[in-house]
Amino acid sequence: MARRNRDLVEEFQLLEALQHWAIRHSKTHPEKEHLLLRASGRTCTPEAAQKLANYGIVPLSDAALDQEVSIALLEAPRCAPNDAEGT
């Protein structure tokens, strides 16, 4: 039971960290970009897909439905850069 509680706490902390990151990251883009992304049906931009691919995160639905994302994933470097945010 203690292990399960510890797992739940770790999961909550991870979700909280992701939520904080998403809020910080969303402030780096104008609202118009957010609206365009939602309207496109993509889960991320081709540039973001390329960065995520370095870490083994591949948006399969975007890759299957969007040629730009497919090409970005094919052109992604095979090892992750030191800075995930690209700054």
C-alpha positions, 0 to 999 in steps of 0.5 A, spaced: 500 500 500 505 504 501 508 503 494 502 505 491 501 511 495 508 513 493 507 511 486 501 516 486 505 521 489 510 521 484 505 521 478 501 527 481 508 531 481 510 529 474 503 531 472 504 538 476 511 539 473 508 538 466 502 542 467 507 548 469 512 547 463 506 547 459 503 554 462 510 557 461 511 554 454 505 557 452 507 564 453 513 563 448 508 563 443 502 568 441 495 566 441 494 566 434 499 560 433 495 556 438 489 557 434 492 555 428 495 549 431 488 547 434 485 548 427 490 544 423 489 538 427 496 537 429 498 535 436 505 539 435 508 543 429 513 540 425 519 543 428 516 541 435 515 534 432 523 534 430 525 536 437 521 531 440 523 525 436 530 526 439 527 523 445 523 518 442 517 521 442 513 521 436 506 523 434 504 518 430 497 521 428 501 527 426 506 523 422 500 519 418 496 525 417 501 530 415 506 530 410 510 536 413 510 532 420 513 526 416 518 529 413 520 533 419 521 526 423 525 523 417 530 529 418 530 529 425 537 528 428 538 521 431 541 524 438 538 529 442 541 536 443 543 538 450 538 543 450 530 541 449 528 548 448 532 550 443 535 556 446 
